[in-house]
Amino acid sequence: MFEIHPTDYAALHKLMAGDTQMRTFGEDGLQGMMGRLPPPSKRGLVLIDPSYEIKSDYQRVTEQLIRAYHKFATGIYALWYPVVDRERINRLERQLIGAGIRRMQLFELGLQSDTTERGMTSAGMIVINPPWTLFNKMQPLLPKLAEKLAPETGVYRLEVLAGEDAAPPRPRQRRNTR
């Protein structure tokens, strides 16, 4: 696990101490992961949770994820993102699809539909090489979560962005209210 902020890293390192399956690094995760891929076991989950504090983070994350995938194509990658500006998310999706990444699914959950006003309306995750049961398990779960979190305005999105052959078959589910 990578954490660039020293105080947060110290807490993370202490929390993970003793876990032989976890390693912590006090450095930028996007740079650090490239030097550690592929792992010796040729199996692994890469959870990417960037700060998105700088607008260019979206492009940087996309570029690094594509590089990581080409270096370790069998890894499972889970990229978290906030939905603040839908066009940024659309661009991220197009770039990942255009890079020829196979087996890619998207999941979003939000308290309200996208808005042009400032602020995060939803959060999402793009999963590359997901476990084969993930989509079917999320399909009934996300609508229930959206309803529980925000009965009148909750939204969700499930989508296959790319299948086995990298030609996106695109089954979609979306609930937008108002």
C-alpha positions as CSV (number, residue, x, y, z in Angstrom):
1,M,0.0,0.0,0.0
2,F,1.2,3.5,-0.9
3,E,0.6,6.7,1.0
4,I,2.4,9.9,0.1
5,H,1.3,12.0,3.2
6,P,3.8,11.2,6.0
7,T,1.2,11.3,8.9
8,D,-1.3,9.1,7.0
9,Y,1.6,6.8,6.0
10,A,2.7,6.3,9.7
11,A,-0.9,5.4,10.7
12,L,-1.2,3.0,7.7
13,H,2.2,1.4,8.4
14,K,1.3,0.8,12.0
15,L,-2.1,-0.6,11.1
16,M,-0.6,-3.1,8.6
17,A,2.4,-4.1,10.8
18,G,2.5,-7.9,11.2
19,D,0.4,-8.6,8.1
20,T,2.7,-10.7,5.9
21,Q,0.5,-10.3,2.9
22,M,0.6,-6.5,3.0
23,R,3.5,-4.0,2.4
24,T,3.4,-0.3,2.9
25,F,5.4,2.4,1.1
26,G,5.6,6.1,2.0
27,E,5.6,7.3,-1.6
28,D,3.4,8.3,-4.5
29,G,1.4,5.2,-5.4
30,L,1.1,5.8,-9.1
31,Q,4.9,6.0,-9.5
32,G,5.6,3.3,-7.0
33,M,3.3,0.7,-8.4
34,M,5.2,0.6,-11.8
35,G,8.4,-0.5,-10.2
36,R,6.6,-3.3,-8.3
37,L,4.7,-4.8,-11.2
38,P,4.3,-7.6,-12.0
39,P,4.5,-9.2,-8.6
40,P,6.5,-12.4,-8.1
41,S,3.4,-14.5,-7.8
42,K,1.9,-13.1,-11.1
43,R,-1.3,-12.5,-9.2
44,G,-2.5,-9.4,-7.4
45,L,-5.1,-6.7,-6.7
46,V,-4.1,-3.1,-7.3
47,L,-6.5,-0.7,-5.6
48,I,-6.1,2.8,-6.9
49,D,-7.6,5.6,-4.7
50,P,-6.1,8.9,-5.9
51,S,-6.6,12.2,-4.2
52,Y,-7.8,13.9,-7.4
53,E,-6.8,17.2,-5.7
54,I,-5.3,18.4,-9.0
55,K,-7.4,18.4,-12.2
56,S,-4.5,16.7,-14.0
57,D,-4.7,13.8,-11.6
58,Y,-7.5,12.3,-13.8
59,Q,-5.2,12.2,-16.9
60,R,-2.2,11.0,-14.9
61,V,-4.2,8.2,-13.3
62,T,-5.5,7.1,-16.7
63,E,-2.0,7.0,-18.2
64,Q,-0.5,5.1,-15.3
65,L,-3.3,2.6,-15.2
66,I,-2.9,1.9,-18.9
67,R,0.9,1.5,-18.4
68,A,0.3,-0.8,-15.4
69,Y,-2.2,-3.0,-17.4
70,H,0.3,-3.4,-20.2
71,K,3.0,-4.4,-17.8
72,F,0.8,-6.7,-15.7
73,A,-2.3,-7.6,-17.8
74,T,-3.5,-10.4,-15.6
75,G,-3.8,-8.2,-12.4
76,I,-7.0,-7.1,-11.0
77,Y,-7.2,-3.3,-10.9
78,A,-9.9,-1.3,-9.0
79,L,-9.9,2.4,-9.7
80,W,-12.0,4.6,-7.4
81,Y,-13.2,8.0,-8.7
82,P,-15.5,10.8,-7.5
83,V,-18.3,11.9,-9.9
84,V,-17.8,15.7,-9.8
85,D,-17.6,16.4,-13.5
86,R,-19.3,13.7,-15.7
87,E,-17.3,14.7,-18.8
88,R,-14.0,13.8,-17.0
89,I,-15.4,10.4,-16.2
90,N,-16.6,9.9,-19.8
91,R,-13.1,10.8,-21.0
92,L,-11.5,8.4,-18.6
93,E,-13.8,5.6,-19.9
94,R,-13.1,6.4,-23.5
95,Q,-9.3,6.4,-22.9
96,L,-9.3,3.1,-21.1
97,I,-11.5,1.5,-23.8
98,G,-9.3,3.0,-26.5
99,A,-6.2,1.5,-24.9
100,G,-7.6,-2.0,-25.6
101,I,-8.0,-3.0,-22.0
102,R,-10.1,-6.2,-21.8
103,R,-12.5,-7.3,-19.1
104,M,-13.5,-4.0,-17.6
105,Q,-16.6,-3.2,-15.6
106,L,-17.9,0.0,-14.0
107,F,-20.0,0.5,-10.9
108,E,-21.3,3.8,-9.5
109,L,-23.5,4.7,-6.6
110,G,-24.8,8.2,-5.8
111,L,-27.2,10.3,-3.7
112,Q,-28.4,12.2,-6.7
113,S,-28.2,12.5,-10.5
114,D,-25.3,14.4,-12.0
115,T,-25.5,18.2,-11.7
116,T,-23.7,21.1,-13.3
117,E,-23.4,22.6,-9.8
118,R,-20.2,22.1,-7.8
119,G,-19.8,19.0,-5.7
120,M,-19.6,15.2,-5.8
121,T,-22.9,13.5,-6.6
122,S,-21.7,9.9,-6.9
123,A,-18.6,7.7,-6.5
124,G,-17.6,5.0,-8.8
125,M,-15.1,2.2,-9.4
126,I,-13.8,0.8,-12.6
127,V,-12.6,-2.8,-12.2
128,I,-10.3,-4.4,-14.7
129,N,-10.1,-8.2,-14.7
130,P,-12.9,-8.5,-12.2
131,P,-13.8,-11.7,-10.5
132,W,-16.3,-13.5,-12.8
133,T,-19.1,-13.2,-10.3
134,L,-18.7,-9.5,-9.5
135,F,-21.2,-8.0,-12.0
136,N,-23.9,-10.5,-11.2
137,K,-23.5,-9.8,-7.5
138,M,-23.5,-6.1,-7.9
139,Q,-26.6,-6.1,-10.2
140,P,-29.2,-6.6,-7.5
141,L,-27.1,-4.9,-4.8
142,L,-26.6,-1.4,-6.2
143,P,-30.3,-0.6,-6.8
144,K,-31.0,-1.6,-3.2
145,L,-28.2,0.5,-1.9
146,A,-29.3,3.5,-4.0
147,E,-32.8,3.1,-2.6
148,K,-31.6,2.9,1.0
149,L,-29.1,5.7,0.8
150,A,-31.4,8.2,-0.9
151,P,-35.0,6.8,-1.4
152,E,-36.1,9.7,-3.7
153,T,-32.9,10.6,-5.5
154,G,-30.5,7.7,-5.3
155,V,-28.7,6.7,-8.5
156,Y,-26.6,3.8,-9.6
157,R,-24.8,2.6,-12.7
158,L,-23.5,-0.8,-13.8
159,E,-21.8,-1.3,-17.1
160,V,-19.5,-3.6,-18.9
161,L,-17.0,-1.3,-20.6
162,A,-15.1,-4.1,-22.3
163,G,-15.4,-7.8,-22.6
164,E,-12.9,-10.6,-23.3
165,D,-12.2,-9.5,-26.8
166,A,-11.9,-5.8,-25.9
167,A,-14.9,-5.0,-28.1
168,P,-17.2,-3.4,-25.5
169,P,-20.5,-5.4,-25.4
170,R,-22.0,-2.7,-23.1
171,P,-24.8,-4.2,-21.0
172,R,-26.0,-1.3,-19.0
173,Q,-28.2,-0.5,-16.0
174,R,-28.8,2.9,-14.8
175,R,-31.4,4.6,-12.5
176,N,-31.6,8.3,-12.8
177,T,-34.4,10.1,-11.0
178,R,-35.4,13.6,-11.9
